Amino acid sequence: MNIAIIGAGLSGAVLSHHLQSDHSVTVLEKSRGAGGRLATRRQDNLAWDHGAPYFTARTPEFQQFLEPARASGSIVDWTPTISTLHRHQKSYKRLWFEPHLIGQPNMKAWLNDLINPNLLLTETEVLGITGAAGNWFLTTNNSLQGPFDWVLSTAPAPQSEGILAPFLPELGVTYAPGLTLLATTTHHRAKWQMAICNDPIVDQIILMSSRFGRLPGNPVVIHTQRDWAKAHLEQPLDQSKSQIEQAVKSLDDLEITQGILHRWRYAKVEQPAAIPFWIEPDLQLGACGDWFGLEGAESAFTSTSRLLIALKEHLMH
């Protein structure tokens, strides 16, 4: 079978990993590389993990799937010193009571191990689908790809609905957006490596130096509060950047020396879908992703695993 997978985040990587040995697989990704929300950006010898700051593995199935990456060291436990910050109030320490995982040496390194790079088309945004079952074509920003026997979308629910319209029904999924500041600081004297903030603007501050193997320097990632990001998503980025920098200074007198603001339109699922995946065997179309639940990476894995079980039943016929 010739199978197209839309998106090279966790779901796309898992699909590719399981299907590429028995089928002809093409993974189409609109960004410059795999990773999705498990993202790292590099610039001027600095690096920021500016997507999901970490992920958890609570189900035995996800834990088992991650075992090879943990054994190789491409996934490690992250155990930063954590404080809670309030404006004009004394901070206090916090603890985590379950493993929080990160990729090593960057968030998406272990996903790259799942996808054959020869199967990955980057900077290829899928805009729509034409054709019929067994003869699908995908219209992209720069070409027409196909024909494909099956098309599987792992894009965020609103994007999957747009690409696969009119076949994919509305899933009812809503996302919260996010604004993330990728910055550097002057020498950091605080006794924490990650701050959880009780603040109307800033949600988390993460020092990249707390992550083994990251590039040297003083890079810091600042995630905004969900409601603030919703209200300010469309305002000029320079204006939002200035407000975030002022909020950080008021929390911990942390001086931001430079910064790049990244806009995430689909940062976190707020209202998940009622179904774990979607498949239409007669059309040879399917979809899965983090939209199944509220656990980010683990929800994406669970959704993808269930789609794979259903898909393999049909591929064997």
C-alpha positions in Angstrom: 0.0 0.0 0.0 1.1 3.6 -0.7 0.2 5.6 2.5 0.4 9.3 3.0 0.9 10.6 6.6 0.1 14.3 7.2 2.2 15.7 10.0 5.6 14.6 11.5 4.8 15.2 15.2 4.6 12.3 17.7 1.5 10.7 16.0 3.0 10.9 12.5 6.3 9.5 13.7 4.6 6.5 15.4 2.5 5.8 12.3 5.6 5.9 10.1 7.6 3.7 12.5 4.9 1.0 12.4 4.0 1.2 8.8 7.2 1.9 6.9 8.6 -1.7 6.9 5.5 -3.2 5.1 4.2 -0.2 3.1 5.4 2.7 1.0 5.1 5.7 3.3 5.3 9.4 2.6 5.3 11.8 5.6 4.3 15.4 4.7 5.3 18.1 7.2 4.8 21.8 6.8 7.7 22.7 9.1 11.4 22.4 8.5 11.6 19.1 10.4 9.9 16.5 12.5 8.8 17.2 16.0 5.5 19.1 16.1 5.0 20.4 19.7 8.1 18.5 20.8 10.1 21.4 19.3 13.5 22.9 19.7 14.8 26.0 17.9 18.4 26.9 17.3 19.8 30.3 16.5 23.3 31.9 16.9 24.7 28.9 18.8 21.8 28.9 21.3 18.9 26.4 21.6 15.4 26.6 23.1 12.9 23.8 23.8 10.0 26.1 23.0 7.2 23.6 22.5 6.0 21.2 25.1 8.4 21.7 28.1 8.1 18.0 29.1 5.8 15.1 28.9 4.7 12.2 31.1 4.1 8.5 30.5 1.4 7.1 32.8 0.1 4.1 30.8 2.0 0.9 30.6 1.7 1.0 26.8 3.4 4.3 26.4 6.0 3.4 29.0 6.8 0.3 27.1 7.0 2.2 23.8 9.5 4.6 25.3 11.8 2.0 26.7 14.2 1.8 23.8 14.6 5.6 23.7 15.1 5.7 27.5 17.7 2.9 27.2 19.6 4.8 24.5 19.5 8.0 26.5 17.5 10.0 23.8 14.7 10.3 26.5 15.7 11.2 30.1 14.1 12.3 33.3 14.1 16.0 33.9 14.5 17.0 37.6 14.9 20.7 37.8 14.8 22.8 41.0 11.3 24.3 40.9 10.0 27.4 42.6 6.6 29.1 42.5 6.9 32.9 41.9 4.4 35.6 42.8 4.8 39.3 42.1 6.2 41.1 45.1 6.0 37.9 47.3 8.6 35.4 48.5 9.0 32.3 46.3 8.7 28.8 47.6 9.9 25.4 46.3 7.8 22.8 44.6 8.3 19.1 43.9 7.2 16.7 41.2 5.8 13.3 42.2 6.1 11.5 38.9 8.8 11.4 36.1 8.8 14.3 33.7 10.5 13.4 30.5 12.5 15.4 27.9 14.2 14.4 24.7 18.0 14.4 24.6 20.0 16.4 23.2 16.8 18.1 22.1 13.1 17.5 22.5 12.5 15.8 19.1 15.7 13.7 18.9 13.9 10.5 19.7 11.2 11.2 17.1 13.8 11.5 14.4 14.8 7.9 15.2 11.3 6.7 14.3 11.1 8.3 10.8 13.2 7.3 7.8 14.4 10.7 6.6 14.0 9.5 3.0 10.3 9.3 3.6 9.9 12.8 5.0 8.9 15.8 2.9 9.5 19.0 4.9 8.2 22.5 4.3 5.2 20.8 2.5 1.9 22.1 3.8 -1.1 20.0 2.8 -4.0 22.2 1.7 -6.6 19.7 0.5 -7.4 16.3 -0.9 -8.9 15.2 -4.3 -9.6 11.8 -5.9 -11.1 8.7 -4.4 -10.2 5.7 -2.3 -7.1 4.1 -3.5 -6.3 7.1 -5.8 -6.0 10.1 -3.5 -4.0 13.2 -4.4 -2.9 15.8 -1.9 -2.6 19.5 -2.9 0.3 21.2 -1.1 1.8 24.6 -1.0 4.4 23.6 -3.7 3.2 20.4 -5.5 0.6 17.8 -6.0 1.4 14.5 -4.2 0.0 11.1 -5.0 -1.6 8.9 -5.8 -2.0 7.3 -2.4 -4.1 4.3 -1.4 -4.6 5.6 2.1 -4.3 9.1 3.7 -3.9 9.5 7.4 -3.9 12.9 9.1 -2.2 13.7 12.4 -2.6 17.5 12.1 -4.4 19.4 14.9 -8.2 18.7 14.7 -9.2 22.0 12.9 -6.5 21.5 10.3 -7.4 17.8 9.7 -11.0 18.8 9.3 -10.1 21.4 6.7 -7.7 19.1 4.8 -10.1 16.1 4.8 -13.3 18.0 4.2 -16.0 17.0 3.5 -15.2 13.4 4.6 -14.0 14.0 8.2 -16.9 15.0 10.5 -16.4 17.8 12.9 -14.7 16.4 16.0 -15.7 19.2 18.4 -12.2 19.7 19.6 -11.0 23.1 21.0 -7.5 24.2 21.6 -5.9 26.9 23.8 -3.3 28.9 22.0 0.1 29.9 23.5 2.7 32.6 23.3 6.3 31.5 24.1 9.2 33.9 24.4 12.6 32.5 23.5 15.1 34.7 25.2 18.5 35.0 26.8 19.3 36.6 30.1 22.1 38.1 32.1 23.7 35.9 34.7 21.0 34.1 36.6 21.4 34.2 40.4 18.0 32.6 41.4 18.0 29.3 43.2 15.6 27.7 40.7 15.8 26.2 37.3 12.1 26.2 36.5 9.5 28.7 37.9 5.8 28.1 38.0 4.3 31.6 38.1 1.2 32.9 39.9 0.9 35.8 37.4 -1.7 37.0 34.9 0.8 37.0 32.0 3.6 34.5 32.7 2.9 30.8 33.4 6.3 29.1 33.3 10.0 30.2 33.1 12.5 27.5 32.2 16.3 27.8 32.2 17.7 25.7 29.4 20.9 25.2 31.4 18.8 22.8 33.6 18.8 20.3 30.7 21.9 18.3 30.2 23.4 18.4 26.8 21.9 21.7 25.7 24.1 24.4 24.1 25.9 26.7 26.5 24.8 30.3 27.3 21.8 31.6 29.2 18.8 30.7 27.1 15.4 30.9 28.8 11.9 29.8 27.6 8.9 31.8 28.9 5.4 30.4 28.4 2.4 32.7 28.9 -0.8 31.9 30.7 -3.5 30.4 28.5 -6.1 33.1 29.0 -3.6 35.9 28.4 -2.5 34.2 25.2 -6.1 33.9 24.0 -6.7 37.6 24.6 -3.4 38.7 23.0 -2.8 36.2 20.3 -3.4 38.6 17.4 -1.8 41.7 18.8 1.7 42.7 17.3 4.3 40.3 18.6 6.7 43.1 19.6 3.9 44.5 21.9 3.3 41.1 23.5 7.1 40.6 23.8 7.5 43.8 25.8 4.6 43.0 28.1 6.1 39.5 28.8 9.5 40.9 29.5 8.1 43.4 32.0 6.1 40.7 33.8 9.2 38.5 34.1 11.2 41.4 35.6 8.5 42.0 38.2 8.4 38.4 39.2 12.1 37.7 39.7 14.1 40.8 38.4 15.2 38.6 35.5 16.8 40.7 32.8 15.9 39.7 29.3 18.7 40.6 26.9 17.1 39.4 23.6 14.0 37.5 22.7 12.0 35.9 19.9 8.2 35.4 20.4 6.6 32.2 19.0 2.9 31.9 18.4 1.3 28.5 19.0 -2.3 28.4 17.7 -2.9 24.8 18.9 -0.8 24.7 22.0 -3.0 22.5 24.3 -6.3 20.7 23.9 -9.1 22.2 26.0 -12.0 20.1 24.8 -11.0 16.6 23.5 -12.9 14.6 20.9 -15.4 12.0 22.0 -13.7 9.4 19.8 -10.0 8.3 20.1 -9.5 8.2 16.3 -11.3 8.3 13.1 -11.2 5.8 10.2 -13.4 5.3 7.2 -12.3 2.0 5.6 -14.4 2.5 2.4 -12.7 5.8 1.8 -9.3 4.7 3.0 -8.9 7.7 5.2 -8.0 8.1 8.8 -7.1 10.7 11.5 -5.6 10.6 15.0 -3.7 12.9 17.3 -3.4 14.7 20.6 -7.0 15.8 20.3 -8.2 12.5 21.9 -7.3 13.8 25.5 -5.6 16.3 27.7 -2.3 14.6 28.2 -0.5 15.9 25.2 2.1 13.4 24.0 0.5 10.5 25.8 -2.9 11.3 24.3 -1.4 11.5 20.9 0.3 8.1 21.4 -2.9 6.4 22.6 -5.0 7.8 19.7 -2.3 6.7 17.2 -2.0 3.2 18.7 -5.8 2.6 18.5 -5.9 3.9 14.9 -3.0 1.5 14.0 -5.0 -1.5 15.4 -8.0 -0.6 13.3 -5.9 0.2 10.2 -3.9 -3.0 10.3 -7.2 -5.1 10.3 -8.1 -3.4 7.0 -4.6 -3.5 5.4 -4.5 -7.3 5.9 -7.6 -7.8 3.8 
